Amino acid sequence: MTRALDHIYGDTLVVRPPVPVTVNKAGANYKSEVTHTSYSPRSAYDEWLAICDAIVACGGDALVQFEDADEAFLDAPGLEVDPAGDVRPEGSREVLGNLEDILTGRVFTANGPWVVARDRKLCAAMPHMLPHRQAEAPYYRDLLARVADACGLELELLENPHRWEGMADVAAVGERVVLTYAVPGHYDEGLSPKSRRSSREGVAFAADVAGVPEEARIYAELVYPHFHGDTVHFGARPARGEPALVQYPGGLWGDGASRIREDLGADRIVPTGRIDAADNYATNSRQVRGGVLIPEHASAEFEAAMEGLGLICHRLRLYELFGKAGGGPACATLYLPENLDIPARFPHRYSVSREEIRARRDRVPDRVTVDPGYFEDKSRG
């Protein structure tokens, strides 16, 4: 029964670079509902580099692939976005592109596919995202094709016909996996309608593709403002003892938390509080081997709990990368399976191309300024 989950947490993680035009344009979660008119893409890139460095410090590695669409926005000290969304170099009339065509949410790599390696194949359940993020999928198709080729595997990608926002809604705990989703009216009960999130059908389809039997699954509904399961909990692998779920129970609707507790056992739950989960994104931490990447503002109590599991904490400042958009270290990363043997000199490994990747930061704009009229036009539309 457990084979499908044995290798879910590998040491190599996909870490998709942030777009040089760092802007919150969609307002799809409670942080990004707040409009900002000033950004620093270079600072966001520095924070992203710190995630890659922390993964390597934990004994893992990151896979990085740059995107041709970024080239038009590099090498300008600053960028401006006008009310129509056109992007220009500061003080210039040259239009480099339009914000509506730029994948500003792509750095949320945790919304990527569920990848498994089996039977000489690299298989993946592809996410089914909100419309403004559906154009992100070709990146994963291309990168996984390169990985499969390097590993001598056949690639099999399956499209999810149901709403599913990727691995952000999957938390494996040993032989069990918690699959989260949202139901309109439950998720946003007593509030104005919120963006659609993963559906139960979507997470079930992904688990089917991954080969997880029904008896290993625990389904749980989210409540606002927890837009993905990885803002409520994550599966931890203590240095000693059984796998555990680090969890904020208030992020789940109805009796979801109590059912998880009953199914896993109380001794396998590491509780945390609302402020750490909803405000500090501490439950969006990411474990790599014996280390765990935690947000800068996670409480001392949370850090102590992680150390109590025998894990070494790496605090990360992520203000520009996620502070305005909502997220934490887990949002920026996607586990590849542990039994996927990627060659040590694979060119997309951060450890292989670190100097080139770090040198790129000087080409990233230092600032982006957005005309407030851009957000006014969106609200009228």
C-alpha positions in Angstrom: 0.0 0.0 0.0 2.8 2.5 0.8 5.0 2.2 -2.3 3.4 5.2 -4.1 4.5 7.5 -1.2 7.9 5.9 -0.4 9.8 8.3 -2.7 7.7 11.5 -2.7 10.3 13.7 -0.8 13.4 13.7 -2.8 16.5 15.9 -2.2 16.3 17.6 -5.5 13.7 20.3 -5.9 12.6 22.4 -8.8 12.9 26.1 -8.0 11.5 28.3 -10.7 13.0 31.8 -11.0 10.8 34.8 -10.3 9.9 36.9 -13.3 11.9 40.2 -13.7 8.6 42.2 -13.7 7.7 41.3 -10.1 4.1 42.5 -9.7 1.0 41.2 -7.9 -1.7 41.4 -10.6 -4.3 38.8 -9.9 -5.3 39.2 -6.2 -6.0 35.5 -5.9 -5.2 35.2 -2.2 -5.6 37.4 0.9 -2.1 38.9 0.7 -2.2 39.7 -3.0 -5.7 41.3 -2.7 -3.8 44.3 -1.3 -2.4 46.3 -4.2 1.2 47.5 -4.2 2.7 50.0 -6.6 6.4 49.5 -5.8 8.5 46.4 -6.2 12.2 45.3 -6.2 12.7 42.4 -8.6 16.4 42.3 -7.8 15.7 41.9 -4.1 13.2 39.2 -4.9 15.9 37.5 -7.0 18.3 37.7 -4.0 15.7 36.1 -1.8 15.2 33.4 -4.4 18.9 32.7 -4.5 18.9 32.4 -0.7 16.3 29.6 -1.1 18.6 27.8 -3.6 21.6 28.2 -1.3 19.7 26.9 1.7 18.6 23.8 -0.2 22.2 23.1 -1.0 23.3 23.8 2.6 20.8 21.1 3.7 22.5 18.6 1.4 20.0 18.8 -1.5 20.0 20.6 -4.8 17.8 22.8 -6.9 16.9 22.5 -10.6 16.8 25.9 -12.3 15.8 26.7 -15.9 15.7 30.3 -17.1 13.0 31.4 -19.6 13.5 33.2 -22.9 10.5 35.5 -22.2 12.5 37.2 -19.4 15.2 38.6 -21.8 13.2 41.6 -22.8 13.0 42.8 -19.2 16.6 42.4 -18.2 19.4 45.0 -18.2 17.1 47.9 -17.4 17.8 49.6 -14.0 14.0 50.2 -13.5 10.7 49.4 -15.2 7.4 51.2 -15.3 3.9 49.8 -15.7 1.2 52.2 -17.1 -2.6 52.0 -16.5 -3.0 49.7 -19.5 -0.4 47.3 -18.2 2.3 48.2 -20.7 5.8 47.7 -19.4 8.6 50.2 -20.3 12.1 51.0 -19.1 12.0 54.0 -16.8 11.7 57.2 -18.7 11.3 55.4 -22.1 8.4 55.2 -24.6 9.5 51.7 -25.7 7.0 49.0 -24.8 8.7 45.8 -23.7 5.5 43.8 -23.1 2.2 43.9 -21.3 1.6 42.7 -17.7 -1.3 40.6 -18.7 1.0 38.4 -20.8 3.7 38.0 -18.1 3.6 35.0 -15.8 4.0 36.9 -12.5 2.8 33.9 -10.4 5.2 31.4 -11.8 7.6 31.5 -8.8 5.0 29.6 -6.9 6.7 26.4 -8.0 4.8 24.3 -5.4 1.8 24.5 -7.8 3.7 22.2 -10.2 3.0 18.6 -11.1 3.0 15.5 -9.0 6.1 13.6 -10.4 6.8 9.9 -9.9 9.5 7.6 -11.3 8.4 4.1 -12.0 8.6 1.3 -14.6 11.3 3.2 -16.5 9.0 6.2 -16.9 8.9 9.7 -15.5 5.1 10.2 -14.9 3.5 13.4 -13.8 -0.1 14.6 -13.1 -0.2 18.2 -14.5 -1.9 20.9 -12.4 -5.1 22.6 -13.6 -4.6 26.2 -12.5 -6.6 29.4 -12.5 -6.8 30.9 -16.1 -4.1 33.5 -15.5 -1.6 30.8 -14.6 -2.4 28.1 -17.2 0.4 29.3 -19.5 3.0 28.1 -16.9 2.5 24.5 -17.9 5.0 24.4 -20.9 7.8 25.1 -18.5 7.3 21.9 -16.6 6.8 19.9 -19.8 10.1 21.1 -21.1 12.1 20.8 -17.9 10.7 17.3 -17.2 11.5 16.3 -20.8 15.1 17.3 -20.2 15.2 15.4 -16.9 13.6 12.3 -18.4 16.1 12.4 -21.3 19.1 12.8 -18.9 17.8 9.8 -16.8 17.0 7.6 -19.8 13.3 7.5 -18.9 10.2 7.7 -21.0 8.1 10.8 -20.2 4.3 10.5 -19.5 2.4 13.7 -18.7 -1.3 13.4 -17.8 -3.6 16.5 -17.8 -5.9 16.9 -14.9 -9.5 17.6 -16.1 -10.4 19.0 -12.7 -9.3 22.1 -10.8 -6.1 21.2 -9.0 -3.4 23.6 -7.9 -0.5 21.1 -7.8 1.6 19.8 -5.0 0.8 22.6 -2.7 -2.3 20.5 -1.8 -0.4 17.3 -1.1 1.2 16.5 2.3 2.6 12.9 2.7 3.1 11.6 6.3 4.7 8.2 6.1 2.2 5.7 4.6 -0.6 8.3 4.5 -1.2 11.5 2.5 -3.4 14.5 3.3 -5.1 15.9 0.2 -6.6 19.4 0.5 -9.2 21.2 -1.5 -11.8 23.9 -1.2 -15.6 23.9 -1.6 -17.2 27.3 -2.4 -19.5 28.3 0.4 -17.4 26.4 2.9 -14.1 27.8 2.0 -15.4 31.4 2.0 -18.3 31.0 4.4 -19.6 34.4 5.5 -17.3 36.3 3.1 -17.5 37.6 -0.5 -16.8 34.8 -3.0 -13.1 34.0 -3.3 -10.9 32.5 -6.1 -11.6 28.9 -6.9 -9.0 26.5 -5.5 -8.2 22.8 -5.9 -11.3 20.5 -6.0 -11.7 17.1 -4.4 -12.0 15.6 -7.9 -8.7 17.3 -8.9 -6.7 16.0 -5.9 -8.2 12.5 -6.3 -7.2 12.5 -10.0 -3.6 13.5 -9.1 -3.4 10.8 -6.4 -4.7 8.2 -9.0 -1.9 9.2 -11.4 0.7 8.9 -8.6 -0.7 5.4 -7.7 -1.8 6.2 -4.2 -4.5 3.8 -3.1 -7.7 5.1 -1.6 -7.1 3.7 1.8 -3.9 5.8 2.1 -5.7 9.1 1.4 -7.0 11.6 3.9 -9.2 14.3 2.4 -9.6 17.7 4.1 -11.3 21.0 3.1 -9.5 24.3 3.5 -11.0 27.6 4.9 -10.0 31.1 3.9 -7.4 32.6 4.0 -5.6 29.2 3.6 -5.5 29.0 -0.2 -3.5 25.8 -0.3 -2.8 22.9 2.1 0.8 24.0 2.4 -0.3 27.1 4.3 -1.9 24.8 6.9 0.5 21.9 7.3 3.5 20.0 5.9 4.8 16.5 6.3 8.0 16.4 8.4 10.5 13.6 8.6 12.1 13.9 12.1 15.7 12.8 12.7 14.3 10.1 14.9 10.9 8.5 15.1 7.8 8.4 12.8 6.9 11.0 10.1 4.7 13.8 11.5 2.4 16.5 10.3 3.2 20.0 11.4 -0.3 21.5 11.4 -2.5 24.5 12.2 -5.9 22.8 12.8 -7.8 26.1 12.3 -7.1 26.1 8.6 -9.4 23.2 7.9 -13.2 23.3 7.6 -15.5 21.3 9.8 -14.0 18.2 11.5 -11.1 18.0 9.1 -8.4 18.5 11.7 -9.9 16.0 14.1 -10.3 13.4 11.4 -6.6 13.8 10.4 -5.6 13.5 14.1 -7.7 10.3 14.4 -6.3 8.8 11.2 -2.7 9.6 11.9 -2.6 9.5 15.6 -2.2 12.4 18.1 1.5 11.5 18.6 2.1 12.3 14.9 0.7 15.8 15.0 3.0 18.8 15.7 0.6 21.7 16.4 1.2 25.3 15.6 -0.8 28.5 16.1 -2.8 30.9 13.9 -0.2 33.7 13.8 2.5 31.3 12.7 0.3 29.8 10.0 -1.8 32.7 8.6 0.6 35.6 9.2 4.1 34.2 9.3 3.6 31.3 6.8 5.6 29.0 9.1 3.5 26.0 8.0 4.8 26.8 4.5 8.3 25.7 5.6 10.1 23.2 3.5 12.2 20.3 4.8 15.3 19.1 2.8 17.0 16.1 4.3 17.8 17.1 7.9 17.3 20.8 7.5 14.1 22.9 7.2 13.7 26.2 5.4 11.5 28.5 7.5 10.3 32.1 7.0 12.1 34.9 8.7 9.2 35.8 11.0 8.4 32.3 12.2 8.1 32.4 16.0 10.8 31.2 18.3 8.3 28.5 19.5 7.9 27.2 16.0 11.7 27.0 15.5 12.0 25.2 18.8 9.4 22.7 17.7 11.4 22.0 14.5 14.6 21.6 16.5 12.7 19.2 18.7 12.2 17.0 15.7 16.0 17.0 15.2 15.9 19.4 12.3 18.3 22.3 11.6 16.4 25.5 10.8 17.4 27.9 8.0 15.6 31.3 8.4 14.9 33.1 5.1 13.8 36.7 4.4 11.2 36.6 1.6 9.6 40.0 1.8 9.9 40.9 -1.9 9.5 37.4 -3.2 6.4 36.5 -1.2 5.7 39.1 1.5 3.4 41.1 -0.9 2.0 38.0 -2.8 1.6 35.6 0.2 3.8 32.6 0.6 6.9 31.1 2.1 9.8 28.7 1.3 7.5 25.8 0.3 5.7 27.9 -2.2 9.0 28.3 -4.1 9.9 24.7 -4.4 8.7 21.4 -5.9 9.9 18.0 -4.8 11.1 15.6 -7.4 10.9 11.9 -6.3 13.7 10.5 -4.2 14.2 7.5 -6.6 14.9 9.8 -9.6 18.6 9.5 -10.3 19.5 12.8 -12.0 23.1 12.9 -13.3 25.5 14.9 -11.0 26.5 17.2 -13.8 23.0 17.8 -15.2 23.4 21.4 -16.4 20.2 22.7 -14.7 21.5 21.7 -11.2 22.1 24.9 -9.1 25.2 23.2 -7.7 26.6 22.9 -11.3 25.6 26.4 -12.6 25.6 28.4 -9.4 28.1 31.1 -10.7 26.1 31.8 -13.8 22.8 31.8 -11.9 24.2 34.2 -9.3 25.7 36.5 -11.9 22.3 37.0 -13.5 21.1 39.0 -10.5 22.9 42.1 -11.8 20.8 42.0 -15.0 17.5 42.0 -13.0 15.8 45.4 -12.7 16.3 47.0 -9.3 12.7 48.4 -9.2 9.3 48.3 -10.8 6.8 51.1 -10.4 3.1 50.5 -11.2 0.7 53.3 -12.0 -2.3 53.0 -9.6 -4.6 53.3 -12.6 -3.6 49.8 -13.6 -5.4 48.4 -10.5 -8.3 50.8 -10.9 -8.9 49.5 -14.5 -8.9 45.9 -13.2 -11.4 46.6 -10.5 -13.8 48.2 -13.0 -13.3 45.2 -15.3 
